[in-house]
Amino acid sequence: MEKLTIIIPAYNEEECVEAFYEAVEPFLKDIKYDTRYLFVDDGSKDKTLEKIKGLRERDKRVNFISFSRNCGKEAAMCAGLEAAKDDDAVIIMDADLQHPPYLIKDMVEKRAEGYKIVYARRRNRKGDKASNRFFARAFYSTFDKYADVRMVQSATDYMILDKMVVKAFLDMPDRYRFIKGIMSYVGFKSCCLEFDFVQRERGTTKWGFKKLLKYGVNGLNQFSNVFIIVPIIMFVISMCVAVASIPLFIFNVLGLESFLLLLLISLLFAGLSVVLYFMMFVLYSTRREALKRPLYFIEESSLDA
């Protein structure tokens, strides 16, 4: 029987741990896998770990990893994938039950059809905060336009991954792990399942604006050169100011000294932006080489026979 691990990152989720277990357990009876739970306690300050240990006393299939401090959800998922790398497949789910458990059966069926990655996306975000909807759309549109990989709008971390995908993921040397970006980068046959937005029923979200902004910026920086646009914008603005100052001087809006000062400052900023552009270009190129990402990922080969 194939082995399946359900990885659940958890940070201050004492109200959700037992509810999560009770909600997921009925759906595991419909799949023919040797299944275990792996909670990754991300340095929680409440009784999350205590609740997980309580579940383990009831069910030895419940396992856990506990961090010494809060390291972030991406690190928690990485720790779970590293621990479950020998299993045939893994499922990543949030502890807050905003990832509906009924999709587990569908994910397993899609994997049986040959898909190596089956991920879930929100069909809509009705009920979510307007600010969250706005920034989510802005992030996905920016990522889709400038990143080296493509990511499905409203895709979540809720997914089932085949063993070979987990191996490919762990072979990626990036220190910062933007999970959804890496899963797009490694390729493999994938498909998408949709679900309606589910409100959190217990506890509070740990994703404030500052945390989400950092998450988005890091994700963009990992898979794009988008920030190289900053010196380009600086150069365009500087040249526009320089050009605009000429008619202002001609029509006596600016005196000679003011005109020369404005022109000098504009040209200095333009020169600075050119230098900054080449510095960023070299840094991005150096980073790309320093990462030493795998040149390819093999999904299938006749040499394995």
Secondary structure, 3 states (H helix, E strand, C coil): CCEEEEEEEECCCCCCHHHHHHHHHHHHCCCCCEEEEEEEECCCCCCHHHHHHHHHHHCCCEEEEECCCCCCHHHHHHHHHHHCCCCCEEEECCCCCCCCCCHHHHHHHHHHCCCCEEEEEEEECCCCCHHHHHHHHHHHHHHHHHECCCCCCCEEEEEEEEHHHHHHHHHCCCCCCCHHHHHHHHCCCEEEEEEECCCCCCCCCCCCHHHHHHHHHHHHHHHECHHHHHHHHHHHHHHHHHHHHHHHHHCCCCCHHHHHHHHHHHHHHHHHHHHHHHHHHHHHHHHHHHHCCCCCCCCCCHHHC
